[in-house]
């Protein structure tokens, strides 16, 4: 039986290919139409990639380090004990 890649893996590959095509298109326009030098484009690209990488790392680590929500799907925390509405002991 043949193993197929998951839908998530396929979507990630498509996103990566789309990002490469977009970056090459923007580079072409910036260099040939707007007149930026390759060094100017390279510096801005490195800064942009660093910012995107930091945002992705923050999102990934935020999901991994977040405490599990044990009240999931049960609504907000009640303000008082519904079994003892008067607060008596």
Protein Blocks (a to p, Z undefined) as FASTA:
>chain_A
ZZdddfklmmmmmmmmmmmmmmmmmmmmmmmmnopafklmmmmmmmmmmmmmmmmmmmmm
mmmmpccdfkgonapadfbdfklmnopZZ
